[in-house]
Amino acid sequence: MIYAITPENRDSYAPFVEQQFQIRHAIFVKEKGWQEFERRSIYEMDQYDDEEAIYILAAEGERVVAGFRLYPTTRPHMLVSAFPQLVEGEAPRGPDILEWSRIFIVRDKRDSGVYYELGAAMHEFCFARGIKSVTAVIQMPRLAVMRHAGFAVRPLGLPKDVGGQPFVAVHVDVREDALAEVRRMGNINGPVIVNPIPPAAASASVH
């Protein structure tokens, strides 16, 4: 099951939220070596894990197995604050654009169809909130994977070396045909988000 966890309903899913920080620690700190984001030796967090963050989490029973974060681009966010060199011109920003980051899948689920379920969930959430697109920073090989999966994705600039790996900033349009293709590729028959998505609170202004 996939849950949309927003500032409006986060208290109801607090155990899932804490668990995903621990899973992110195992993946991003232990596997990938992102030591600068380690918190208390058990969590992986950064400055965007704040009161505005949205988490989409896949769970089997009480166990979180995959997920990602969405964040308003009307606030300072990772692409403009940490990776401006990846964007040619101005980064897309606005109340109908979110940043998509911290995508993770636990090791024993990486060969399952959960990647497509996460992609479908991203589209479903954005449609429910009136979001037209998302931006993301990905490793260059993931661009071909996203295109193959059906995402309407385009680069925002040329790939550049970040920590010894080629990364690229991308813009993903939220489209019905893209959702249909992701569902087809993942053999998904209908909506994947199981809880009601709360209405959005008032958006913060760009600064």
C-alpha positions, 0 to 999 in steps of 0.5 A: 500500500502507498500512503500520501503523508502531508503536513496536514496528516503527518501526525497520523503516520508518524511511525512510517515517517520515522521509519523512512528516515532510518531506511534512508540512513541505511541506503543513503548514508551506509550504501552511498556514503552521504555522511553529511546527512547523518543524524544521531547515527540512525537517521538520514535527513537534510534541511528540506525534511521540514514542516513543508515536506511531503512523503509518499511511502510504500508499506507492506503491513507496518514495514516501509519498503519504498518512498520519496519526498516532494517539496514546494519549489516556492521555497528554497529547495535543493535544485536551486540551493545545492545544484544550480550548476545543473540548470541552464537558465532559470529553474522551473518554480511555482505553486504548481511545481514540486521538487521530487527527491530522496527516492528509495527502495529497500534492497529486497524490493528493487527487482519488484514492480515498486518503482512503477508504483512509486511513479504512479503515486507521484502522478496521482498525488500531483493530479490531486493537488493540481501540480503540473510538473516536478523537478529532480536531480538524478544520476544520468543513467536514470534518465533512460530508465525514466523515459523507458518507464513512460515519464514525460521527462526532459533535461534542464541542462547538460549532465555534470560531475557531482561527487564523481558521478554524472548527474542531470537536472530534469523536469517531469510533466504530470500527464494522463498519458504518462500515468497510463504508460507507467501503469501499463509498464508496471501492470498496475490496474488502478490507483495506488495511493490508498489514503485520502489526500488532504487539500493543500494548505496555502502555498508559501511565496517564492523567496 
